[in-house]
Amino acid sequence: MDHIQINIKSNKSKTMSKSKGLGDTIEKITKATGIKAVVEKVSEVTGKPCGCQQRRDTLNRVFPYDKK
C-alpha cells in the first residue's frame, strides 16, 4: 500500500506543474479524464503515433501563457 501512495504523490506533483501554454493544459485535462490512456492504447494497437507531444508543443508555442 505504501508503494501505491508514493506513486500517487509523485504523479500529483507532476500534474501540478505550471502550464506553459494551452497544450500543457489540454494534456492535463486528457490525463485527468483518462482520454490520454485510451489514445495511447489505440496508438499502441494500431502502431500509429498519436502526435500528442507535437500537438502539445505547437499549441504551447501558438498560445503561450506568458505575457512577453
mmCIF file of the N, C-alpha and C atoms, coordinates in Angstrom:
data_MODEL
# 
_entry.id   MODEL 
# 
loop_
_atom_site.group_PDB 
_atom_site.id 
_atom_site.type_symbol 
_atom_site.label_atom_id 
_atom_site.label_alt_id 
_atom_site.label_comp_id 
_atom_site.label_asym_id 
_atom_site.label_entity_id 
_atom_site.label_seq_id 
_atom_site.pdbx_PDB_ins_code 
_atom_site.Cartn_x 
_atom_site.Cartn_y 
_atom_site.Cartn_z 
_atom_site.occupancy 
_atom_site.B_iso_or_equiv 
_atom_site.pdbx_formal_charge 
_atom_site.auth_seq_id 
_atom_site.auth_comp_id 
_atom_site.auth_asym_id 
_atom_site.auth_atom_id 
_atom_site.pdbx_PDB_model_num 
ATOM 1   N N  . MET A 1 1  ? 0.820   -1.189 0.000   1.00 0.00 ? 1  MET A N  1 
ATOM 2   C CA . MET A 1 1  ? 0.000   0.000  0.000   1.00 0.00 ? 1  MET A CA 1 
ATOM 3   C C  . MET A 1 1  ? 0.865   1.254  0.000   1.00 0.00 ? 1  MET A C  1 
ATOM 4   N N  . ASP A 1 2  ? 2.012   1.228  0.689   1.00 0.00 ? 2  ASP A N  1 
ATOM 5   C CA . ASP A 1 2  ? 2.896   2.390  0.708   1.00 0.00 ? 2  ASP A CA 1 
ATOM 6   C C  . ASP A 1 2  ? 3.399   2.716  -0.685  1.00 0.00 ? 2  ASP A C  1 
ATOM 7   N N  . HIS A 1 3  ? 3.678   1.694  -1.471  1.00 0.00 ? 3  HIS A N  1 
ATOM 8   C CA . HIS A 1 3  ? 4.178   1.916  -2.841  1.00 0.00 ? 3  HIS A CA 1 
ATOM 9   C C  . HIS A 1 3  ? 3.145   2.660  -3.680  1.00 0.00 ? 3  HIS A C  1 
ATOM 10  N N  . ILE A 1 4  ? 1.891   2.294  -3.564  1.00 0.00 ? 4  ILE A N  1 
ATOM 11  C CA . ILE A 1 4  ? 0.831   2.964  -4.314  1.00 0.00 ? 4  ILE A CA 1 
ATOM 12  C C  . ILE A 1 4  ? 0.719   4.419  -3.881  1.00 0.00 ? 4  ILE A C  1 
ATOM 13  N N  . GLN A 1 5  ? 0.794   4.683  -2.610  1.00 0.00 ? 5  GLN A N  1 
ATOM 14  C CA . GLN A 1 5  ? 0.706   6.056  -2.119  1.00 0.00 ? 5  GLN A CA 1 
ATOM 15  C C  . GLN A 1 5  ? 1.858   6.895  -2.634  1.00 0.00 ? 5  GLN A C  1 
ATOM 16  N N  . ILE A 1 6  ? 3.044   6.332  -2.724  1.00 0.00 ? 6  ILE A N  1 
ATOM 17  C CA . ILE A 1 6  ? 4.195   7.072  -3.240  1.00 0.00 ? 6  ILE A CA 1 
ATOM 18  C C  . ILE A 1 6  ? 3.964   7.433  -4.696  1.00 0.00 ? 6  ILE A C  1 
ATOM 19  N N  . ASN A 1 7  ? 3.450   6.488  -5.491  1.00 0.00 ? 7  ASN A N  1 
ATOM 20  C CA . ASN A 1 7  ? 3.184   6.767  -6.897  1.00 0.00 ? 7  ASN A CA 1 
ATOM 21  C C  . ASN A 1 7  ? 2.131   7.849  -7.077  1.00 0.00 ? 7  ASN A C  1 
ATOM 22  N N  . ILE A 1 8  ? 1.100   7.807  -6.271  1.00 0.00 ? 8  ILE A N  1 
ATOM 23  C CA . ILE A 1 8  ? 0.043   8.808  -6.367  1.00 0.00 ? 8  ILE A CA 1 
ATOM 24  C C  . ILE A 1 8  ? 0.613   10.186 -6.052  1.00 0.00 ? 8  ILE A C  1 
ATOM 25  N N  . LYS A 1 9  ? 1.419   10.281 -5.022  1.00 0.00 ? 9  LYS A N  1 
ATOM 26  C CA . LYS A 1 9  ? 2.010   11.568 -4.659  1.00 0.00 ? 9  LYS A CA 1 
ATOM 27  C C  . LYS A 1 9  ? 2.917   12.083 -5.762  1.00 0.00 ? 9  LYS A C  1 
ATOM 28  N N  . SER A 1 10 ? 3.737   11.209 -6.350  1.00 0.00 ? 10 SER A N  1 
ATOM 29  C CA . SER A 1 10 ? 4.654   11.677 -7.386  1.00 0.00 ? 10 SER A CA 1 
ATOM 30  C C  . SER A 1 10 ? 3.895   12.087 -8.640  1.00 0.00 ? 10 SER A C  1 
ATOM 31  N N  . ASN A 1 11 ? 2.822   11.384 -8.988  1.00 0.00 ? 11 ASN A N  1 
ATOM 32  C CA . ASN A 1 11 ? 2.023   11.779 -10.140 1.00 0.00 ? 11 ASN A CA 1 
ATOM 33  C C  . ASN A 1 11 ? 1.332   13.109 -9.889  1.00 0.00 ? 11 ASN A C  1 
ATOM 34  N N  . LYS A 1 12 ? 0.887   13.323 -8.672  1.00 0.00 ? 12 LYS A N  1 
ATOM 35  C CA . LYS A 1 12 ? 0.202   14.563 -8.341  1.00 0.00 ? 12 LYS A CA 1 
ATOM 36  C C  . LYS A 1 12 ? 1.154   15.747 -8.469  1.00 0.00 ? 12 LYS A C  1 
ATOM 37  N N  . SER A 1 13 ? 2.384   15.589 -8.041  1.00 0.00 ? 13 SER A N  1 
ATOM 38  C CA . SER A 1 13 ? 3.322   16.703 -8.131  1.00 0.00 ? 13 SER A CA 1 
ATOM 39  C C  . SER A 1 13 ? 3.655   17.017 -9.582  1.00 0.00 ? 13 SER A C  1 
ATOM 40  N N  . LYS A 1 14 ? 3.725   16.012 -10.439 1.00 0.00 ? 14 LYS A N  1 
ATOM 41  C CA . LYS A 1 14 ? 3.978   16.247 -11.850 1.00 0.00 ? 14 LYS A CA 1 
ATOM 42  C C  . LYS A 1 14 ? 2.790   16.957 -12.489 1.00 0.00 ? 14 LYS A C  1 
ATOM 43  N N  . THR A 1 15 ? 1.586   16.576 -12.121 1.00 0.00 ? 15 THR A N  1 
ATOM 44  C CA . THR A 1 15 ? 0.385   17.161 -12.693 1.00 0.00 ? 15 THR A CA 1 
ATOM 45  C C  . THR A 1 15 ? 0.235   18.617 -12.286 1.00 0.00 ? 15 THR A C  1 
ATOM 46  N N  . MET A 1 16 ? 0.726   18.975 -11.124 1.00 0.00 ? 16 MET A N  1 
ATOM 47  C CA . MET A 1 16 ? 0.527   20.318 -10.606 1.00 0.00 ? 16 MET A CA 1 
ATOM 48  C C  . MET A 1 16 ? 1.543   21.325 -11.150 1.00 0.00 ? 16 MET A C  1 
ATOM 49  N N  . SER A 1 17 ? 2.446   20.912 -12.032 1.00 0.00 ? 17 SER A N  1 
ATOM 50  C CA . SER A 1 17 ? 3.413   21.862 -12.570 1.00 0.00 ? 17 SER A CA 1 
ATOM 51  C C  . SER A 1 17 ? 2.694   22.926 -13.396 1.00 0.00 ? 17 SER A C  1 
ATOM 52  N N  . LYS A 1 18 ? 3.290   24.090 -13.467 1.00 0.00 ? 18 LYS A N  1 
ATOM 53  C CA . LYS A 1 18 ? 2.669   25.211 -14.148 1.00 0.00 ? 18 LYS A CA 1 
ATOM 54  C C  . LYS A 1 18 ? 2.650   24.986 -15.659 1.00 0.00 ? 18 LYS A C  1 
ATOM 55  N N  . SER A 1 19 ? 1.525   25.245 -16.268 1.00 0.00 ? 19 SER A N  1 
ATOM 56  C CA . SER A 1 19 ? 1.380   25.091 -17.712 1.00 0.00 ? 19 SER A CA 1 
ATOM 57  C C  . SER A 1 19 ? 2.088   26.236 -18.424 1.00 0.00 ? 19 SER A C  1 
ATOM 58  N N  . LYS A 1 20 ? 2.819   25.895 -19.484 1.00 0.00 ? 20 LYS A N  1 
ATOM 59  C CA . LYS A 1 20 ? 3.490   26.905 -20.289 1.00 0.00 ? 20 LYS A CA 1 
ATOM 60  C C  . LYS A 1 20 ? 2.527   27.521 -21.297 1.00 0.00 ? 20 LYS A C  1 
ATOM 61  N N  . GLY A 1 21 ? 1.495   26.749 -21.677 1.00 0.00 ? 21 GLY A N  1 
ATOM 62  C CA . GLY A 1 21 ? 0.534   27.231 -22.659 1.00 0.00 ? 21 GLY A CA 1 
ATOM 63  C C  . GLY A 1 21 ? -0.649  26.286 -22.761 1.00 0.00 ? 21 GLY A C  1 
ATOM 64  N N  . LEU A 1 22 ? -1.467  26.503 -23.780 1.00 0.00 ? 22 LEU A N  1 
ATOM 65  C CA . LEU A 1 22 ? -2.696  25.725 -23.970 1.00 0.00 ? 22 LEU A CA 1 
ATOM 66  C C  . LEU A 1 22 ? -2.421  24.232 -24.111 1.00 0.00 ? 22 LEU A C  1 
ATOM 67  N N  . GLY A 1 23 ? -1.341  23.869 -24.763 1.00 0.00 ? 23 GLY A N  1 
ATOM 68  C CA . GLY A 1 23 ? -1.016  22.449 -24.954 1.00 0.00 ? 23 GLY A CA 1 
ATOM 69  C C  . GLY A 1 23 ? -0.841  21.713 -23.641 1.00 0.00 ? 23 GLY A C  1 
ATOM 70  N N  . ASP A 1 24 ? -0.161  22.333 -22.673 1.00 0.00 ? 24 ASP A N  1 
ATOM 71  C CA . ASP A 1 24 ? 0.036   21.707 -21.360 1.00 0.00 ? 24 ASP A CA 1 
ATOM 72  C C  . ASP A 1 24 ? -1.294  21.542 -20.636 1.00 0.00 ? 24 ASP A C  1 
ATOM 73  N N  . THR A 1 25 ? -2.156  22.536 -20.741 1.00 0.00 ? 25 THR A N  1 
ATOM 74  C CA . THR A 1 25 ? -3.462  22.463 -20.079 1.00 0.00 ? 25 THR A CA 1 
ATOM 75  C C  . THR A 1 25 ? -4.304  21.337 -20.667 1.00 0.00 ? 25 THR A C  1 
ATOM 76  N N  . ILE A 1 26 ? -4.313  21.221 -21.986 1.00 0.00 ? 26 ILE A N  1 
ATOM 77  C CA . ILE A 1 26 ? -5.075  20.149 -22.631 1.00 0.00 ? 26 ILE A CA 1 
ATOM 78  C C  . ILE A 1 26 ? -4.512  18.793 -22.225 1.00 0.00 ? 26 ILE A C  1 
ATOM 79  N N  . GLU A 1 27 ? -3.193  18.675 -22.141 1.00 0.00 ? 27 GLU A N  1 
ATOM 80  C CA . GLU A 1 27 ? -2.584  17.412 -21.723 1.00 0.00 ? 27 GLU A CA 1 
ATOM 81  C C  . GLU A 1 27 ? -3.028  17.049 -20.302 1.00 0.00 ? 27 GLU A C  1 
ATOM 82  N N  . LYS A 1 28 ? -3.059  18.020 -19.395 1.00 0.00 ? 28 LYS A N  1 
ATOM 83  C CA . LYS A 1 28 ? -3.501  17.753 -18.017 1.00 0.00 ? 28 LYS A CA 1 
ATOM 84  C C  . LYS A 1 28 ? -4.950  17.280 -17.983 1.00 0.00 ? 28 LYS A C  1 
ATOM 85  N N  . ILE A 1 29 ? -5.801  17.892 -18.795 1.00 0.00 ? 29 ILE A N  1 
ATOM 86  C CA . ILE A 1 29 ? -7.215  17.511 -18.835 1.00 0.00 ? 29 ILE A CA 1 
ATOM 87  C C  . ILE A 1 29 ? -7.374  16.091 -19.379 1.00 0.00 ? 29 ILE A C  1 
ATOM 88  N N  . THR A 1 30 ? -6.640  15.775 -20.450 1.00 0.00 ? 30 THR A N  1 
ATOM 89  C CA . THR A 1 30 ? -6.768  14.440 -21.034 1.00 0.00 ? 30 THR A CA 1 
ATOM 90  C C  . THR A 1 30 ? -6.211  13.365 -20.104 1.00 0.00 ? 30 THR A C  1 
ATOM 91  N N  . LYS A 1 31 ? -5.187  13.695 -19.329 1.00 0.00 ? 31 LYS A N  1 
ATOM 92  C CA . LYS A 1 31 ? -4.672  12.741 -18.340 1.00 0.00 ? 31 LYS A CA 1 
ATOM 93  C C  . LYS A 1 31 ? -5.699  12.516 -17.235 1.00 0.00 ? 31 LYS A C  1 
ATOM 94  N N  . ALA A 1 32 ? -6.269  13.605 -16.732 1.00 0.00 ? 32 ALA A N  1 
ATOM 95  C CA . ALA A 1 32 ? -7.214  13.522 -15.614 1.00 0.00 ? 32 ALA A CA 1 
ATOM 96  C C  . ALA A 1 32 ? -8.491  12.775 -15.989 1.00 0.00 ? 32 ALA A C  1 
ATOM 97  N N  . THR A 1 33 ? -8.913  12.896 -17.237 1.00 0.00 ? 33 THR A N  1 
ATOM 98  C CA . THR A 1 33 ? -10.159 12.256 -17.662 1.00 0.00 ? 33 THR A CA 1 
ATOM 99  C C  . THR A 1 33 ? -9.954  10.846 -18.194 1.00 0.00 ? 33 THR A C  1 
ATOM 100 N N  . GLY A 1 34 ? -8.699  10.444 -18.395 1.00 0.00 ? 34 GLY A N  1 
ATOM 101 C CA . GLY A 1 34 ? -8.415  9.108  -18.905 1.00 0.00 ? 34 GLY A CA 1 
ATOM 102 C C  . GLY A 1 34 ? -8.349  9.029  -20.423 1.00 0.00 ? 34 GLY A C  1 
ATOM 103 N N  . ILE A 1 35 ? -8.578  10.141 -21.082 1.00 0.00 ? 35 ILE A N  1 
ATOM 104 C CA . ILE A 1 35 ? -8.544  10.163 -22.543 1.00 0.00 ? 35 ILE A CA 1 
ATOM 105 C C  . ILE A 1 35 ? -7.140  9.823  -23.044 1.00 0.00 ? 35 ILE A C  1 
ATOM 106 N N  . LYS A 1 36 ? -6.132  10.346 -22.393 1.00 0.00 ? 36 LYS A N  1 
ATOM 107 C CA . LYS A 1 36 ? -4.754  10.110 -22.821 1.00 0.00 ? 36 LYS A CA 1 
ATOM 108 C C  . LYS A 1 36 ? -4.415  8.616  -22.783 1.00 0.00 ? 36 LYS A C  1 
ATOM 109 N N  . ALA A 1 37 ? -4.857  7.910  -21.760 1.00 0.00 ? 37 ALA A N  1 
ATOM 110 C CA . ALA A 1 37 ? -4.590  6.476  -21.653 1.00 0.00 ? 37 ALA A CA 1 
ATOM 111 C C  . ALA A 1 37 ? -5.245  5.708  -22.805 1.00 0.00 ? 37 ALA A C  1 
ATOM 112 N N  . VAL A 1 38 ? -6.461  6.097  -23.156 1.00 0.00 ? 38 VAL A N  1 
ATOM 113 C CA . VAL A 1 38 ? -7.166  5.444  -24.260 1.00 0.00 ? 38 VAL A CA 1 
ATOM 114 C C  . VAL A 1 38 ? -6.438  5.712  -25.576 1.00 0.00 ? 38 VAL A C  1 
ATOM 115 N N  . VAL A 1 39 ? -6.046  6.955  -25.798 1.00 0.00 ? 39 VAL A N  1 
ATOM 116 C CA . VAL A 1 39 ? -5.342  7.319  -27.032 1.00 0.00 ? 39 VAL A CA 1 
ATOM 117 C C  . VAL A 1 39 ? -4.018  6.558  -27.129 1.00 0.00 ? 39 VAL A C  1 
ATOM 118 N N  . GLU A 1 40 ? -3.292  6.465  -26.023 1.00 0.00 ? 40 GLU A N  1 
ATOM 119 C CA . GLU A 1 40 ? -2.025  5.737  -26.031 1.00 0.00 ? 40 GLU A CA 1 
ATOM 120 C C  . GLU A 1 40 ? -2.233  4.261  -26.339 1.00 0.00 ? 40 GLU A C  1 
ATOM 121 N N  . LYS A 1 41 ? -3.288  3.668  -25.807 1.00 0.00 ? 41 LYS A N  1 
ATOM 122 C CA . LYS A 1 41 ? -3.580  2.252  -26.067 1.00 0.00 ? 41 LYS A CA 1 
ATOM 123 C C  . LYS A 1 41 ? -3.950  2.044  -27.534 1.00 0.00 ? 41 LYS A C  1 
ATOM 124 N N  . VAL A 1 42 ? -4.785  2.917  -28.087 1.00 0.00 ? 42 VAL A N  1 
ATOM 125 C CA . VAL A 1 42 ? -5.163  2.819  -29.503 1.00 0.00 ? 42 VAL A CA 1 
ATOM 126 C C  . VAL A 1 42 ? -3.920  2.980  -30.375 1.00 0.00 ? 42 VAL A C  1 
ATOM 127 N N  . SER A 1 43 ? -3.066  3.917  -30.013 1.00 0.00 ? 43 SER A N  1 
ATOM 128 C CA . SER A 1 43 ? -1.827  4.142  -30.755 1.00 0.00 ? 43 SER A CA 1 
ATOM 129 C C  . SER A 1 43 ? -0.943  2.898  -30.721 1.00 0.00 ? 43 SER A C  1 
ATOM 130 N N  . GLU A 1 44 ? -0.875  2.264  -29.564 1.00 0.00 ? 44 GLU A N  1 
ATOM 131 C CA . GLU A 1 44 ? -0.079  1.050  -29.405 1.00 0.00 ? 44 GLU A CA 1 
ATOM 132 C C  . GLU A 1 44 ? -0.638  -0.089 -30.260 1.00 0.00 ? 44 GLU A C  1 
ATOM 133 N N  . VAL A 1 45 ? -1.946  -0.261 -30.259 1.00 0.00 ? 45 VAL A N  1 
ATOM 134 C CA . VAL A 1 45 ? -2.594  -1.340 -31.001 1.00 0.00 ? 45 VAL A CA 1 
ATOM 135 C C  . VAL A 1 45 ? -2.485  -1.130 -32.516 1.00 0.00 ? 45 VAL A C  1 
ATOM 136 N N  . THR A 1 46 ? -2.688  0.107  -32.955 1.00 0.00 ? 46 THR A N  1 
ATOM 137 C CA . THR A 1 46 ? -2.675  0.387  -34.392 1.00 0.00 ? 46 THR A CA 1 
ATOM 138 C C  . THR A 1 46 ? -1.268  0.578  -34.944 1.00 0.00 ? 46 THR A C  1 
ATOM 139 N N  . GLY A 1 47 ? -0.316  0.871  -34.060 1.00 0.00 ? 47 GLY A N  1 
ATOM 140 C CA . GLY A 1 47 ? 1.046   1.114  -34.500 1.00 0.00 ? 47 GLY A CA 1 
ATOM 141 C C  . GLY A 1 47 ? 1.246   2.495  -35.083 1.00 0.00 ? 47 GLY A C  1 
ATOM 142 N N  . LYS A 1 48 ? 0.243   3.351  -34.931 1.00 0.00 ? 48 LYS A N  1 
ATOM 143 C CA . LYS A 1 48 ? 0.338   4.727  -35.445 1.00 0.00 ? 48 LYS A CA 1 
ATOM 144 C C  . LYS A 1 48 ? 0.567   5.683  -34.276 1.00 0.00 ? 48 LYS A C  1 
ATOM 145 N N  . PRO A 1 49 ? 1.563   6.564  -34.405 1.00 0.00 ? 49 PRO A N  1 
ATOM 146 C CA . PRO A 1 49 ? 1.791   7.525  -33.325 1.00 0.00 ? 49 PRO A CA 1 
ATOM 147 C C  . PRO A 1 49 ? 0.632   8.507  -33.213 1.00 0.00 ? 49 PRO A C  1 
ATOM 148 N N  . CYS A 1 50 ? 0.335   8.919  -31.989 1.00 0.00 ? 50 CYS A N  1 
ATOM 149 C CA . CYS A 1 50 ? -0.796  9.827  -31.782 1.00 0.00 ? 50 CYS A CA 1 
ATOM 150 C C  . CYS A 1 50 ? -0.441  11.273 -32.088 1.00 0.00 ? 50 CYS A C  1 
ATOM 151 N N  . GLY A 1 51 ? 0.839   11.628 -32.005 1.00 0.00 ? 51 GLY A N  1 
ATOM 152 C CA . GLY A 1 51 ? 1.247   13.007 -32.255 1.00 0.00 ? 51 GLY A CA 1 
ATOM 153 C C  . GLY A 1 51 ? 0.960   13.936 -31.088 1.00 0.00 ? 51 GLY A C  1 
ATOM 154 N N  . CYS A 1 52 ? 0.740   13.379 -29.920 1.00 0.00 ? 52 CYS A N  1 
ATOM 155 C CA . CYS A 1 52 ? 0.362   14.186 -28.748 1.00 0.00 ? 52 CYS A CA 1 
ATOM 156 C C  . CYS A 1 52 ? 1.430   15.205 -28.378 1.00 0.00 ? 52 CYS A C  1 
ATOM 157 N N  . GLN A 1 53 ? 2.688   14.793 -28.351 1.00 0.00 ? 53 GLN A N  1 
ATOM 158 C CA . GLN A 1 53 ? 3.753   15.716 -27.949 1.00 0.00 ? 53 GLN A CA 1 
ATOM 159 C C  . GLN A 1 53 ? 3.910   16.855 -28.944 1.00 0.00 ? 53 GLN A C  1 
ATOM 160 N N  . GLN A 1 54 ? 3.849   16.543 -30.229 1.00 0.00 ? 54 GLN A N  1 
ATOM 161 C CA . GLN A 1 54 ? 3.986   17.590 -31.236 1.00 0.00 ? 54 GLN A CA 1 
ATOM 162 C C  . GLN A 1 54 ? 2.821   18.568 -31.154 1.00 0.00 ? 54 GLN A C  1 
ATOM 163 N N  . ARG A 1 55 ? 1.622   18.052 -30.945 1.00 0.00 ? 55 ARG A N  1 
ATOM 164 C CA . ARG A 1 55 ? 0.433   18.900 -30.826 1.00 0.00 ? 55 ARG A CA 1 
ATOM 165 C C  . ARG A 1 55 ? 0.550   19.791 -29.589 1.00 0.00 ? 55 ARG A C  1 
ATOM 166 N N  . ARG A 1 56 ? 0.988   19.202 -28.471 1.00 0.00 ? 56 ARG A N  1 
ATOM 167 C CA . ARG A 1 56 ? 1.170   19.978 -27.239 1.00 0.00 ? 56 ARG A CA 1 
ATOM 168 C C  . ARG A 1 56 ? 2.175   21.100 -27.451 1.00 0.00 ? 56 ARG A C  1 
ATOM 169 N N  . ASP A 1 57 ? 3.317   20.769 -28.062 1.00 0.00 ? 57 ASP A N  1 
ATOM 170 C CA . ASP A 1 57 ? 4.360   21.770 -28.292 1.00 0.00 ? 57 ASP A CA 1 
ATOM 171 C C  . ASP A 1 57 ? 3.879   22.885 -29.223 1.00 0.00 ? 57 ASP A C  1 
ATOM 172 N N  . THR A 1 58 ? 3.151   22.518 -30.268 1.00 0.00 ? 58 THR A N  1 
ATOM 173 C CA . THR A 1 58 ? 2.623   23.513 -31.199 1.00 0.00 ? 58 THR A CA 1 
ATOM 174 C C  . THR A 1 58 ? 1.630   24.443 -30.500 1.00 0.00 ? 58 THR A C  1 
ATOM 175 N N  . LEU A 1 59 ? 0.713   23.858 -29.728 1.00 0.00 ? 59 LEU A N  1 
ATOM 176 C CA . LEU A 1 59 ? -0.277  24.675 -29.013 1.00 0.00 ? 59 LEU A CA 1 
ATOM 177 C C  . LEU A 1 59 ? 0.398   25.582 -27.980 1.00 0.00 ? 59 LEU A C  1 
ATOM 178 N N  . ASN A 1 60 ? 1.435   25.084 -27.321 1.00 0.00 ? 60 ASN A N  1 
ATOM 179 C CA . ASN A 1 60 ? 2.165   25.920 -26.357 1.00 0.00 ? 60 ASN A CA 1 
ATOM 180 C C  . ASN A 1 60 ? 2.850   27.087 -27.055 1.00 0.00 ? 60 ASN A C  1 
ATOM 181 N N  . ARG A 1 61 ? 3.387   26.839 -28.238 1.00 0.00 ? 61 ARG A N  1 
ATOM 182 C CA . ARG A 1 61 ? 4.090   27.881 -28.980 1.00 0.00 ? 61 ARG A CA 1 
ATOM 183 C C  . ARG A 1 61 ? 3.095   28.930 -29.528 1.00 0.00 ? 61 ARG A C  1 
ATOM 184 N N  . VAL A 1 62 ? 1.955   28.469 -30.036 1.00 0.00 ? 62 VAL A N  1 
ATOM 185 C CA . VAL A 1 62 ? 0.967   29.375 -30.633 1.00 0.00 ? 62 VAL A CA 1 
ATOM 186 C C  . VAL A 1 62 ? 0.157   30.111 -29.566 1.00 0.00 ? 62 VAL A C  1 
ATOM 187 N N  . PHE A 1 63 ? -0.141  29.429 -28.445 1.00 0.00 ? 63 PHE A N  1 
ATOM 188 C CA . PHE A 1 63 ? -0.960  30.012 -27.375 1.00 0.00 ? 63 PHE A CA 1 
ATOM 189 C C  . PHE A 1 63 ? -0.231  29.930 -26.025 1.00 0.00 ? 63 PHE A C  1 
ATOM 190 N N  . PRO A 1 64 ? 0.882   30.678 -25.880 1.00 0.00 ? 64 PRO A N  1 
ATOM 191 C CA . PRO A 1 64 ? 1.604   30.659 -24.609 1.00 0.00 ? 64 PRO A CA 1 
ATOM 192 C C  . PRO A 1 64 ? 0.865   31.445 -23.540 1.00 0.00 ? 64 PRO A C  1 
ATOM 193 N N  . TYR A 1 65 ? 1.140   31.102 -22.271 1.00 0.00 ? 65 TYR A N  1 
ATOM 194 C CA . TYR A 1 65 ? 0.520   31.815 -21.159 1.00 0.00 ? 65 TYR A CA 1 
ATOM 195 C C  . TYR A 1 65 ? 1.368   32.982 -20.671 1.00 0.00 ? 65 TYR A C  1 
ATOM 196 N N  . ASP A 1 66 ? 2.653   32.992 -20.987 1.00 0.00 ? 66 ASP A N  1 
ATOM 197 C CA . ASP A 1 66 ? 3.485   34.101 -20.528 1.00 0.00 ? 66 ASP A CA 1 
ATOM 198 C C  . ASP A 1 66 ? 3.201   35.345 -21.360 1.00 0.00 ? 66 ASP A C  1 
ATOM 199 N N  . LYS A 1 67 ? 3.269   36.474 -20.709 1.00 0.00 ? 67 LYS A N  1 
ATOM 200 C CA . LYS A 1 67 ? 2.989   37.746 -21.402 1.00 0.00 ? 67 LYS A CA 1 
ATOM 201 C C  . LYS A 1 67 ? 4.326   38.408 -21.717 1.00 0.00 ? 67 LYS A C  1 
ATOM 202 N N  . LYS A 1 68 ? 4.740   38.280 -22.963 1.00 0.00 ? 68 LYS A N  1 
ATOM 203 C CA . LYS A 1 68 ? 6.034   38.832 -23.366 1.00 0.00 ? 68 LYS A CA 1 
ATOM 204 C C  . LYS A 1 68 ? 5.877   40.252 -23.823 1.00 0.00 ? 68 LYS A C  1 
# 
